[in-house]
């Protein structure tokens, strides 16, 4: 649970150990700031956080296409990441505020925020609404947010634990086409198959308006965990910097999480407000 993350990470670093830690990096911004302070005391050690979605085949393919420039520049992004909760959900430790600090946004939505940053970098403005719409829990079960970067690009997020059919969808619309990552492979396959749909915008080329010809790429294996750990081992063995899952990236993802919380004044006055926001 998130409550124990900073203490365990700091103790390991102070004991001279390299550290691989799951996300999120604690319950509060202070937690990750304390971890970074410990990391700076030990510049020879490696610290990596488990934002494994960056390593999924669909995300990697989308990044290659964006970076190639073949579809132009990014205009906007839209991300939906939701799960259904289920029997006993209200009693899970993930919904115990003292244990975790926040709800679905901090637990799962942080992955989508990290992916937004993977494609666009930093965001400078946040508008949000956060709510506990259904579950009887002391944390949020839905978060809606609009984020804008310095270039004016906008990313839209919906993070939910009332998505009765599990869903992962990241859409990237560019000046000359679009990419849609649909589904994310997991051990239960509850988020469906992982595919990437790619298309160029088509006007007056004999195609029905708004129905461009799509290419669909399918993925049947999830190498994300292996790639993530292999990258960490490479960082240790060859003394290279952590490029995905660094403490700075973890801090910036956490800053976005809390900017979304704080962007809704009504939510911040409710019993579901996060710890030490």
C-alpha positions as CSV (number, residue, x, y, z in Angstrom):
1,X,0.0,0.0,0.0
2,X,1.0,3.6,-0.7
3,X,1.4,4.4,2.9
4,X,4.6,2.3,3.2
5,X,6.2,3.3,-0.1
6,X,8.3,6.3,1.0
7,X,9.6,4.7,4.1
8,X,10.6,1.5,2.3
9,X,12.2,3.4,-0.6
10,X,14.1,5.8,1.6
11,X,15.4,3.0,3.9
12,X,16.5,1.0,0.9
13,X,18.4,3.9,-0.7
14,X,20.0,4.8,2.6
15,X,21.1,1.2,2.9
16,X,22.9,1.5,-0.5
17,X,20.4,-0.4,-2.6
18,X,19.1,0.3,-6.1
19,X,15.3,0.6,-5.9
20,X,12.5,-0.4,-8.3
21,X,9.2,0.8,-6.9
22,X,5.6,0.4,-8.1
23,X,3.5,3.5,-8.7
24,X,2.1,5.7,-7.2
25,X,5.2,7.0,-5.3
26,X,3.3,7.4,-2.1
27,X,0.1,9.1,-0.8
28,X,1.1,12.8,-1.1
29,X,3.4,15.2,-2.9
30,X,5.5,15.3,0.3
31,X,6.1,11.6,0.0
32,X,7.7,11.8,-3.5
33,X,9.6,14.9,-2.5
34,X,11.1,13.1,0.5
35,X,12.1,10.2,-1.8
36,X,13.8,12.5,-4.2
37,X,15.8,14.1,-1.3
38,X,17.0,10.6,-0.4
39,X,17.8,9.8,-4.0
40,X,20.0,12.9,-4.2
41,X,21.9,11.8,-1.1
42,X,22.9,8.7,-3.1
43,X,23.7,9.8,-6.7
44,X,25.4,6.5,-7.5
45,X,22.1,4.5,-7.0
46,X,19.3,4.0,-9.4
47,X,15.6,4.6,-8.6
48,X,12.8,3.6,-11.0
49,X,9.0,3.8,-10.6
50,X,6.7,1.2,-12.3
51,X,4.9,3.2,-15.0
52,X,4.9,0.1,-17.1
53,X,2.2,1.3,-19.5
54,X,4.9,3.2,-21.4
55,X,6.3,-0.2,-22.4
56,X,3.1,-1.7,-23.8
57,X,3.3,-2.6,-27.4
58,X,0.4,-0.4,-28.4
59,X,1.9,2.6,-26.6
60,X,5.3,2.0,-28.1
61,X,3.8,1.8,-31.6
62,X,1.8,5.0,-31.1
63,X,5.0,6.7,-29.9
64,X,6.9,5.5,-33.0
65,X,4.3,6.9,-35.3
66,X,4.0,10.2,-33.5
67,X,7.8,10.6,-33.5
68,X,8.1,9.7,-37.2
69,X,6.1,12.8,-38.1
70,X,4.1,11.0,-40.7
71,X,0.8,12.2,-39.3
72,X,1.9,15.7,-38.5
73,X,1.9,17.4,-35.1
74,X,-0.3,16.5,-32.1
75,X,-3.5,18.5,-31.8
76,X,-5.1,16.9,-28.8
77,X,-5.4,13.7,-26.7
78,X,-8.2,11.9,-25.0
79,X,-7.8,9.2,-22.4
80,X,-10.3,6.9,-20.7
81,X,-9.2,4.4,-18.1
82,X,-11.8,2.8,-16.0
83,X,-12.7,-0.3,-14.0
84,X,-15.9,-1.6,-12.5
85,X,-15.0,-2.1,-8.9
86,X,-17.0,-5.2,-8.0
87,X,-18.0,-7.3,-5.0
88,X,-16.1,-6.2,-1.9
89,X,-14.7,-3.1,-3.6
90,X,-15.8,-0.8,-0.8
91,X,-13.7,-2.8,1.7
92,X,-10.5,-3.0,-0.4
93,X,-7.4,-1.4,1.0
94,X,-7.2,0.6,-2.2
95,X,-10.2,2.6,-0.9
96,X,-8.8,3.2,2.6
97,X,-7.7,6.8,2.5
98,X,-5.1,6.4,5.3
99,X,-3.5,3.6,3.4
100,X,-3.6,5.1,-0.1
101,X,-4.1,8.8,0.1
102,X,-6.6,9.1,-2.8
103,X,-8.9,7.1,-5.0
104,X,-9.1,5.9,-8.6
105,X,-7.2,8.9,-10.0
106,X,-4.2,8.2,-7.8
107,X,-4.4,4.5,-8.2
108,X,-5.1,4.0,-11.9
109,X,-5.6,7.4,-13.6
110,X,-2.0,8.3,-12.8
111,X,-1.0,5.9,-15.6
112,X,-2.9,7.9,-18.2
113,X,-1.5,11.1,-16.9
114,X,2.0,9.7,-17.3
115,X,1.1,8.7,-20.9
116,X,-0.1,12.2,-21.6
117,X,3.3,13.4,-20.5
118,X,5.0,10.7,-22.5
119,X,3.5,12.2,-25.7
120,X,3.2,15.9,-24.8
121,X,5.6,16.7,-21.9
122,X,4.5,19.2,-19.2
123,X,1.1,20.7,-18.8
124,X,0.6,24.2,-17.5
125,X,-3.1,24.5,-16.9
126,X,-5.7,22.1,-15.4
127,X,-9.5,22.2,-15.2
128,X,-11.3,19.4,-13.3
129,X,-14.3,17.9,-11.6
130,X,-13.9,15.0,-9.2
131,X,-16.6,13.1,-7.4
132,X,-17.6,10.0,-5.4
133,X,-20.6,9.2,-7.6
134,X,-21.6,5.7,-6.5
135,X,-19.4,3.8,-4.1
136,X,-19.6,4.3,-0.4
137,X,-15.9,5.0,0.0
138,X,-13.9,7.9,1.5
139,X,-12.1,8.6,-1.8
140,X,-13.1,9.6,-5.3
141,X,-14.5,7.1,-7.8
142,X,-14.5,9.4,-10.8
143,X,-12.2,12.2,-12.1
144,X,-12.7,14.3,-15.2
145,X,-10.0,16.7,-16.3
146,X,-8.8,19.0,-19.1
147,X,-5.1,19.7,-19.3
148,X,-3.4,22.3,-21.5
149,X,0.3,22.4,-22.3
150,X,2.4,25.5,-23.3
151,X,1.8,24.8,-27.0
152,X,-2.0,25.0,-26.4
153,X,-2.5,21.2,-26.9
154,X,-5.3,19.8,-24.7
155,X,-5.6,16.4,-23.1
156,X,-8.9,15.1,-21.7
157,X,-9.0,12.5,-19.0
158,X,-11.7,10.3,-17.5
159,X,-10.6,8.1,-14.7
160,X,-13.3,5.9,-13.2
161,X,-14.1,3.0,-10.9
162,X,-17.8,3.0,-12.2
163,X,-16.8,1.9,-15.7
164,X,-18.9,-1.3,-15.6
165,X,-17.2,-2.6,-18.6
166,X,-13.4,-2.2,-18.1
167,X,-12.0,0.2,-20.6
168,X,-8.6,1.6,-21.7
169,X,-8.6,4.0,-24.7
170,X,-6.0,6.6,-25.6
171,X,-6.7,8.7,-28.7
172,X,-4.1,11.0,-30.2
173,X,-5.4,13.3,-32.9
174,X,-2.7,14.9,-35.1
175,X,-2.8,17.5,-37.9
176,X,-2.8,14.7,-40.6
177,X,-4.5,11.8,-39.0
178,X,-5.1,9.9,-35.7
179,X,-4.0,7.0,-33.6
180,X,-6.2,5.2,-31.2
181,X,-4.8,2.7,-28.6
182,X,-7.7,0.4,-27.6
183,X,-7.5,-2.0,-24.8
184,X,-4.4,-2.8,-22.7
185,X,-3.3,-6.4,-22.2
186,X,-3.4,-7.7,-18.6
187,X,-3.2,-11.0,-16.9
188,X,-7.1,-11.2,-16.7
189,X,-7.6,-9.8,-20.2
190,X,-10.5,-7.8,-18.7
191,X,-9.5,-4.7,-20.8
192,X,-9.9,-6.6,-24.0
193,X,-7.4,-7.1,-26.8
194,X,-4.7,-4.4,-27.3
195,X,-4.9,-2.8,-30.7
196,X,-3.8,0.4,-32.4
197,X,-5.9,2.0,-35.1
198,X,-4.2,4.4,-37.4
199,X,-5.6,6.5,-40.2
200,X,-4.8,9.6,-42.3
201,X,-7.4,12.3,-42.7
202,X,-9.0,12.0,-46.1
203,X,-11.0,14.8,-47.8
204,X,-12.6,14.4,-51.3
205,X,-10.7,11.3,-52.1
206,X,-13.6,9.1,-52.9
207,X,-14.1,8.1,-49.3
208,X,-17.2,8.8,-47.2
209,X,-16.7,12.0,-45.2
210,X,-15.4,11.2,-41.7
211,X,-14.7,7.6,-42.4
212,X,-11.1,7.3,-43.4
213,X,-9.5,4.0,-44.2
214,X,-7.9,2.6,-41.0
215,X,-5.0,0.3,-40.4
216,X,-5.4,-1.9,-37.3
217,X,-2.4,-3.4,-35.5
218,X,-3.0,-6.2,-33.1
219,X,-0.9,-7.2,-30.1
220,X,-1.1,-10.6,-28.4
221,X,1.6,-10.4,-25.7
222,X,2.4,-8.0,-22.9
223,X,6.2,-7.5,-22.7
224,X,5.9,-4.4,-20.5
225,X,7.0,-5.9,-17.3
226,X,10.0,-7.7,-18.8
227,X,11.1,-4.6,-20.8
228,X,10.7,-2.4,-17.7
229,X,12.9,-4.6,-15.5
230,X,15.4,-5.1,-18.3
231,X,15.7,-1.4,-18.7
232,X,16.3,-1.0,-14.9
233,X,19.0,-3.7,-15.0
234,X,20.7,-1.9,-17.9
235,X,20.6,1.3,-15.9
236,X,22.4,-0.5,-13.0
237,X,24.9,-2.5,-15.0
238,X,25.9,0.2,-17.4
239,X,25.4,3.2,-15.1
240,X,22.9,4.8,-17.5
241,X,20.2,7.3,-16.5
242,X,16.6,6.1,-15.9
243,X,14.7,7.5,-18.8
244,X,11.2,6.0,-18.2
245,X,9.9,5.9,-14.6
246,X,12.4,8.4,-13.2
247,X,11.7,10.2,-9.9
248,X,11.2,13.4,-11.8
249,X,8.5,11.8,-14.0
250,X,6.9,10.3,-10.9
251,X,6.8,13.8,-9.2
252,X,5.3,15.4,-12.3
253,X,2.6,12.8,-12.6
254,X,1.8,13.3,-8.9
255,X,1.7,17.0,-9.4
256,X,-0.9,16.5,-12.1
257,X,-3.0,14.2,-9.9
258,X,-3.1,16.8,-7.1
259,X,-3.7,19.7,-9.5
260,X,-6.8,17.8,-10.7
261,X,-7.9,17.3,-7.1
262,X,-7.3,20.9,-6.2
263,X,-9.0,22.1,-9.4
264,X,-12.4,21.2,-8.0
265,X,-13.1,23.3,-4.9
266,X,-16.3,21.5,-4.1
267,X,-14.5,18.2,-4.0
268,X,-11.7,19.6,-1.9
269,X,-14.3,20.5,0.7
270,X,-15.8,17.1,0.7
271,X,-14.9,14.1,3.0
272,X,-13.4,12.4,-0.1
273,X,-10.6,15.0,-0.5
274,X,-7.2,13.4,-0.6
275,X,-4.7,13.4,2.2
276,X,-2.5,16.6,2.6
277,X,-3.5,18.0,-0.8
